[in-house]
Amino acid sequence: MQLREIMTTYGEACIRFAYLYTKDWNAAEEVVQDVFLAYANQHEAFRGDSSLKTYLLKITANKSKDYLRKKKRWGWLSFEEPPEKVTISSERLLEREEEQQELLQALHRIPLKYREVLILYYYEEMNTTDIAALLQCSKNTIKTRLIRGRNQLKAQLKDNDWEVLMNEEF
């Protein structure tokens, strides 16, 4: 697969994943540029032990964490809100969008080690074995983080919204 094809296939997933770390679309795009640059320079390092998507998400996670460390070290603050989505006339679609925004905000308030596991499990639809390989920890650790992450997320949300939101994609 050529780099352009890889970027087209996995670019959007990497940007969404990076955003969930950085909470900033511009930073997420910058991180993903670094991801594909790193992959282009060292694609021989990919041994095929996992899928290419898993490999790229691992690089994205590491580059995102690097970005957050730099941001913390230099005290950069981002006051930007995520760009507004196009307004949809349907009342239910607007309600769903508000619910998803509430879920995303709640997700950003929980610690990173729980957030990343929830994102990989629900959003990227990875199984616990693949997540364990990606994050280099045991499968039981991933299961524990899923349980604790769900509980923390549930505490952030209203009880009546919890069931509806967890059944929808975020």
Secondary structure, 3 states (H helix, E strand, C coil): CCHHHHHHHHHHHHHHHHHHHHCCHHHHHHHHHHHHHHHHHCHHHCCCCCCHHHHHHHHHHHHHHHHHHHHHHHCCCCCCCCCCCCCCCCHHHHHHHHHHHHHHHHHHHCCHHHHHHHHHHHHCCCCHHHHHHHHCCCHHHHHHHHHHHHHHHHHHCCHHHHHHHHCCCC
